[in-house]
Amino acid sequence: MSSSQIPVRPKVSSFARDLATRVQHKKRILLSGPVRPDEDSVGACLALARGIRFISSAHVDVAGDLLHGFSWLPETENAVPDAEVTPDYDMVIILDGDKTRLVRTVDDAFAAAQTKGIVDHHISTDINGYDIVLLDPTAASTCDLVYEILLSWDCPLDADTACLLYAGLVYDTGGFRYLNTTPATHIFASELLKTGFDHAHVNVKVLSERTRSGLRVMSHLLTHTEFLADGMVALGSLSLDDFERLGGQKGDTVGIIDALLFTQGVIVACIINEKSRGLDGNQPAVSISLRSRSNTDPEIDVSRLAQEMNPNGGGHARAAGAMVNETLDTVRTRIHSVLMNSLEEAVTS
């Protein structure tokens, strides 16, 4: 991999040296993305696991229920289901997220680990509470950073590793449509494509393919979308009752928000998705997904809006999210106010 045209950032090189030293003294290492992982967190975890195994004798596990929706990616069959994660790892590294958004079992393992690490590119991430940190918001994806770590270690780049990294790159650049796409992004993609994996298959899986139930959910959301502020804001909502009536499955709402955002005249899109009704002693829970367009007037930083809904929310300026333990109606009222206020502030500033 030393022949790559991609230069390794100094902060990545320093992190890679530190991590390489630390893993030599570890027996069991756990890698995990946040709750509701996407292709960037999954690809980054699986690719980094391959790298750590190359430079050390440590046993490395990747946590996550990855067979559902990610089974087409290499090595997902070897992931440890979230329910089976135990708190007996020497080191836990969180990729493409932070410690505030972990499933309970991974959170327990993280708390018990001697060494805690993070590799991420979200500007809203708080680096406090980790022993080893690689955070670079200028990276288009976490997979960019993992690739540079592997370069630093002179790990071989085979088709499976390239497939994992490409999936994350394609997802976080929206198929190279987002403003985080740079000339270096295309060089990175080119380096990966040289290994010969089926990139067309990856693009279809990441960007286009949808289940039949996903089509029904998408149709419902698009039909019930509100357009606010003369069409500049698109707000969709999905109740758990409707999701179940439509036969929805895990992952069926992924990507729908882009259809809202890329509607003519829209500069901010939001989908609120009820996850729990709050019955039988459970808390109500609603997920909020936010997107905004680049090069618009005004431009809206949706990471700030996500943190306004929940301080643990966040992400990127153009793509962010949060989980709120409130009823769907309450969240709809709150997010409506937050969206309209942010737009008014942006217009008058």
C-alpha positions as CSV (number, residue, x, y, z in Angstrom):
1,M,0.0,0.0,0.0
2,S,3.0,2.3,0.2
3,S,2.5,3.1,-3.5
4,S,-0.8,4.9,-2.8
5,Q,-1.2,8.4,-4.1
6,I,-3.0,9.3,-0.9
7,P,-0.8,11.2,1.6
8,V,-1.2,10.2,5.2
9,R,-2.2,13.2,7.4
10,P,0.3,13.9,10.2
11,K,-2.3,13.4,12.9
12,V,-3.3,10.0,11.4
13,S,0.3,8.9,11.2
14,S,0.8,9.9,14.9
15,F,-2.4,8.1,15.9
16,A,-1.4,5.0,13.9
17,R,1.9,4.7,15.7
18,D,0.3,5.1,19.1
19,L,-2.4,2.6,18.3
20,A,0.1,0.1,16.9
21,T,2.1,0.2,20.1
22,R,-0.9,-0.2,22.3
23,V,-2.5,-3.1,20.5
24,Q,0.7,-5.1,20.9
25,H,-0.1,-5.3,24.6
26,K,-3.8,-6.2,24.3
27,K,-5.4,-9.6,24.2
28,R,-9.0,-8.7,23.4
29,I,-10.1,-5.6,21.4
30,L,-13.6,-4.6,20.5
31,L,-14.5,-2.2,17.7
32,S,-18.0,-0.7,17.4
33,G,-20.0,2.0,15.6
34,P,-22.8,3.8,17.3
35,V,-26.4,2.5,17.7
36,R,-28.0,2.3,14.2
37,P,-24.7,1.9,12.3
38,D,-24.4,3.0,8.7
39,E,-22.0,1.8,5.9
40,D,-19.3,4.2,7.1
41,S,-19.2,2.9,10.7
42,V,-19.5,-0.7,9.6
43,G,-16.9,-0.5,6.8
44,A,-14.5,1.4,9.1
45,C,-14.9,-1.1,11.9
46,L,-14.4,-4.2,9.7
47,A,-11.5,-2.7,7.8
48,L,-9.7,-1.5,10.9
49,A,-10.2,-5.0,12.5
50,R,-8.4,-6.5,9.5
51,G,-5.5,-4.0,10.0
52,I,-5.1,-4.7,13.7
53,R,-5.1,-8.4,13.1
54,F,-2.3,-7.9,10.5
55,I,0.0,-6.0,12.9
56,S,-0.8,-7.9,16.2
57,S,-1.8,-11.2,17.7
58,A,-4.8,-9.6,19.6
59,H,-8.2,-11.1,19.2
60,V,-10.4,-8.5,17.6
61,D,-14.2,-8.4,17.5
62,V,-16.5,-6.1,15.7
63,A,-19.8,-5.5,17.5
64,G,-23.1,-5.1,15.8
65,D,-26.2,-6.9,14.4
66,L,-24.7,-6.6,10.9
67,L,-26.3,-9.5,9.1
68,H,-29.5,-7.5,8.9
69,G,-28.9,-5.1,6.0
70,F,-25.1,-5.5,5.7
71,S,-24.7,-9.2,4.9
72,W,-23.5,-8.3,1.4
73,L,-20.3,-6.7,2.9
74,P,-17.3,-8.9,3.5
75,E,-16.8,-10.4,7.0
76,T,-20.1,-9.2,8.5
77,E,-20.9,-12.9,9.3
78,N,-18.1,-12.8,11.8
79,A,-19.5,-9.8,13.8
80,V,-20.5,-10.3,17.4
81,P,-24.2,-9.6,17.8
82,D,-24.8,-6.7,20.2
83,A,-26.7,-8.9,22.7
84,E,-23.6,-11.2,23.0
85,V,-21.0,-8.5,23.7
86,T,-19.4,-8.9,27.1
87,P,-17.4,-6.4,29.2
88,D,-14.1,-8.3,29.1
89,Y,-12.1,-6.4,26.5
90,D,-8.8,-4.7,27.1
91,M,-9.5,-2.0,24.6
92,V,-12.7,-0.7,23.0
93,I,-12.5,1.7,20.0
94,I,-15.6,3.5,18.8
95,L,-15.7,4.4,15.1
96,D,-17.8,7.0,13.3
97,G,-19.7,8.0,16.4
98,D,-19.1,8.6,20.1
99,K,-19.6,7.1,23.5
100,T,-22.9,8.8,24.0
101,R,-24.6,6.7,21.3
102,L,-23.7,3.1,22.1
103,V,-26.0,0.1,22.6
104,R,-26.1,-0.9,26.3
105,T,-23.8,-4.0,26.0
106,V,-21.2,-2.1,24.1
107,D,-21.5,0.8,26.6
108,D,-20.8,-1.7,29.4
109,A,-17.7,-3.0,27.5
110,F,-16.5,0.5,26.9
111,A,-16.8,1.5,30.5
112,A,-14.9,-1.6,31.7
113,A,-12.1,-1.4,29.1
114,Q,-8.6,-0.4,30.2
115,T,-8.1,1.6,27.0
116,K,-10.8,3.6,25.3
117,G,-10.3,5.0,21.8
118,I,-12.2,6.8,19.1
119,V,-11.8,7.3,15.3
120,D,-14.3,9.8,13.9
121,H,-14.9,12.8,11.6
122,H,-18.0,14.4,13.1
123,I,-17.5,18.0,14.2
124,S,-19.9,17.6,17.1
125,T,-17.9,14.8,18.8
126,D,-16.6,15.5,22.3
127,I,-13.1,13.9,22.6
128,N,-13.2,13.9,26.4
129,G,-13.2,10.4,28.0
130,Y,-10.9,8.6,25.6
131,D,-7.3,7.5,26.0
132,I,-6.5,7.6,22.3
133,V,-8.2,9.9,19.8
134,L,-8.3,10.5,16.1
135,L,-10.9,13.1,15.2
136,D,-10.7,15.0,11.9
137,P,-13.8,16.8,10.7
138,T,-12.1,17.5,7.3
139,A,-12.2,13.8,6.4
140,A,-15.1,12.9,4.0
141,S,-15.7,9.7,5.9
142,T,-14.3,7.7,8.8
143,C,-13.2,5.1,6.2
144,D,-10.8,7.8,4.8
145,L,-9.1,7.9,8.2
146,V,-9.0,4.1,8.5
147,Y,-7.5,3.8,5.1
148,E,-4.7,6.2,6.1
149,I,-4.1,4.1,9.3
150,L,-3.8,1.0,7.2
151,L,-1.3,2.8,4.9
152,S,0.8,3.8,7.9
153,W,0.9,0.1,8.9
154,D,1.8,-1.1,5.4
155,C,-1.2,-3.4,5.5
156,P,-2.1,-5.1,2.2
157,L,-5.1,-3.7,0.4
158,D,-7.1,-6.5,-1.0
159,A,-10.5,-6.4,-2.7
160,D,-12.4,-7.2,0.5
161,T,-10.8,-4.4,2.5
162,A,-11.3,-2.0,-0.4
163,C,-14.9,-3.0,-0.7
164,L,-15.5,-2.1,3.0
165,L,-13.8,1.2,2.7
166,Y,-15.5,2.1,-0.5
167,A,-19.0,1.4,1.0
168,G,-18.3,3.9,3.7
169,L,-16.9,6.5,1.3
170,V,-19.9,6.2,-1.1
171,Y,-22.4,6.4,1.8
172,D,-20.9,9.5,3.5
173,T,-20.4,11.4,0.2
174,G,-23.9,10.5,-1.0
175,G,-22.4,8.9,-4.1
176,F,-19.9,11.8,-4.5
177,R,-22.8,14.3,-4.5
178,Y,-22.1,16.1,-1.2
179,L,-19.8,19.1,-0.7
180,N,-17.3,16.9,1.3
181,T,-16.3,15.3,-2.0
182,T,-12.9,16.7,-3.1
183,P,-10.2,15.8,-5.7
184,A,-8.6,13.6,-3.0
185,T,-11.9,11.8,-2.6
186,H,-11.8,10.6,-6.2
187,I,-8.2,9.6,-5.9
188,F,-9.1,7.6,-2.8
189,A,-11.9,5.9,-4.7
190,S,-9.5,5.2,-7.6
191,E,-7.0,3.5,-5.3
192,L,-9.7,1.3,-4.0
193,L,-11.1,0.4,-7.4
194,K,-7.7,-0.8,-8.5
195,T,-8.3,-3.9,-6.3
196,G,-11.1,-5.1,-8.6
197,F,-14.1,-5.5,-6.3
198,D,-17.5,-5.0,-7.8
199,H,-18.0,-1.3,-7.2
200,A,-21.2,-1.1,-9.2
201,H,-22.7,-3.7,-6.9
202,V,-21.6,-1.6,-3.9
203,N,-23.1,1.6,-5.3
204,V,-26.5,-0.1,-5.9
205,K,-26.5,-1.6,-2.4
206,V,-25.6,1.6,-0.6
207,L,-27.5,4.2,-2.7
208,S,-30.4,2.6,-4.5
209,E,-31.7,-0.8,-3.4
210,R,-34.8,-0.9,-1.3
211,T,-37.0,-3.6,0.1
212,R,-40.6,-3.9,-0.9
213,S,-41.7,-2.8,2.5
214,G,-39.2,0.1,2.2
215,L,-41.0,1.2,-0.9
216,R,-44.3,1.3,1.0
217,V,-42.6,3.2,3.9
218,M,-41.1,5.7,1.4
219,S,-44.4,6.2,-0.3
220,H,-46.1,6.9,3.0
221,L,-43.4,9.4,4.1
222,L,-43.3,11.3,0.8
223,T,-47.1,11.5,0.7
224,H,-47.3,12.9,4.2
225,T,-44.4,15.4,4.0
226,E,-45.1,19.0,5.1
227,F,-43.5,21.8,3.1
228,L,-42.9,24.8,5.3
229,A,-41.5,28.3,4.7
230,D,-42.6,28.6,1.1
231,G,-41.2,25.2,0.4
232,M,-37.7,25.7,1.8
233,V,-38.3,23.2,4.6
234,A,-39.5,19.6,4.1
235,L,-40.7,17.8,7.3
236,G,-41.7,14.1,7.2
237,S,-42.9,12.0,10.1
238,L,-43.5,8.3,10.6
239,S,-45.4,6.9,13.6
240,L,-44.7,3.4,14.8
241,D,-48.3,2.4,14.1
242,D,-47.9,3.4,10.4
243,F,-44.5,1.7,10.2
244,E,-45.9,-1.6,11.5
245,R,-49.0,-1.3,9.4
246,L,-46.8,-1.0,6.3
247,G,-44.8,-4.0,7.3
248,G,-41.7,-1.9,7.8
249,Q,-38.3,-3.5,8.6
250,K,-35.1,-2.3,10.1
251,G,-33.4,0.0,7.7
252,D,-36.4,0.8,5.6
253,T,-36.2,4.6,6.2
254,V,-32.6,4.9,5.2
255,G,-32.1,7.3,2.3
256,I,-35.6,8.6,2.2
257,I,-34.5,12.0,3.5
258,D,-32.4,12.6,0.4
259,A,-35.7,12.5,-1.7
260,L,-37.0,15.3,0.5
261,L,-33.8,17.3,0.4
262,F,-33.4,17.1,-3.3
263,T,-36.9,18.4,-4.0
264,Q,-36.8,21.7,-5.9
265,G,-36.8,24.7,-3.5
266,V,-36.0,22.7,-0.4
267,I,-32.8,23.7,1.6
268,V,-33.5,21.8,4.8
269,A,-35.1,18.3,5.2
270,C,-36.1,16.5,8.4
271,I,-37.7,13.1,9.2
272,I,-39.0,12.3,12.6
273,N,-39.4,8.6,13.2
274,E,-41.2,7.1,16.2
275,K,-39.2,4.2,17.7
276,S,-41.1,3.6,21.0
277,R,-44.6,4.7,22.0
278,G,-43.6,4.8,25.7
279,L,-46.0,2.0,26.7
280,D,-45.5,-0.7,29.4
281,G,-43.0,1.3,31.4
282,N,-40.8,2.1,28.3
283,Q,-39.8,5.6,27.5
284,P,-41.1,7.2,24.3
285,A,-38.4,7.6,21.7
286,V,-38.2,9.5,18.4
287,S,-35.3,9.6,16.1
288,I,-34.6,12.8,14.2
289,S,-32.7,12.9,10.9
290,L,-31.7,16.3,9.4
291,R,-30.1,17.3,6.1
292,S,-29.4,20.7,4.5
293,R,-28.1,21.7,1.1
294,S,-24.8,23.3,0.4
295,N,-24.3,26.6,-1.4
296,T,-27.8,27.9,-0.6
297,D,-28.8,31.3,0.8
298,P,-29.2,30.9,3.7
299,E,-27.1,27.8,4.7
300,I,-28.3,25.9,7.7
301,D,-26.0,24.0,10.1
302,V,-28.2,21.1,11.0
303,S,-25.7,19.7,13.6
304,R,-26.6,22.7,15.7
305,L,-30.3,21.9,15.3
306,A,-29.8,18.3,16.3
307,Q,-28.0,19.4,19.5
308,E,-30.8,21.8,20.2
309,M,-33.2,18.9,20.2
310,N,-30.8,16.8,22.3
311,P,-27.3,17.8,23.6
312,N,-26.0,14.4,22.7
313,G,-27.2,14.8,19.1
314,G,-25.1,16.2,16.3
315,G,-23.1,15.1,13.3
316,H,-22.1,17.3,10.4
317,A,-23.2,20.8,9.3
318,R,-25.1,19.2,6.4
319,A,-26.2,15.9,7.9
320,A,-27.0,15.3,11.6
321,G,-29.4,13.5,13.9
322,A,-30.6,13.0,17.4
323,M,-32.7,10.7,19.6
324,V,-35.3,12.3,21.8
325,N,-37.3,10.6,24.6
326,E,-40.5,12.4,24.0
327,T,-43.8,11.6,22.2
328,L,-44.0,12.0,18.4
329,D,-46.5,14.9,18.7
330,T,-44.2,16.7,21.2
331,V,-41.1,16.2,18.9
332,R,-43.1,17.3,15.9
333,T,-44.1,20.6,17.6
334,R,-40.5,21.2,18.9
335,I,-38.7,20.4,15.6
336,H,-41.2,22.6,13.7
337,S,-40.3,25.5,16.0
338,V,-36.6,24.8,15.8
339,L,-36.6,24.6,12.0
340,M,-38.6,27.8,11.5
341,N,-36.5,29.7,14.1
342,S,-33.2,28.6,12.6
343,L,-34.4,29.6,9.1
344,E,-35.6,33.0,10.4
345,E,-32.3,33.6,12.1
346,A,-30.3,32.6,9.1
347,V,-32.3,34.9,6.8
348,T,-32.0,37.9,9.1
349,S,-28.3,37.5,10.0
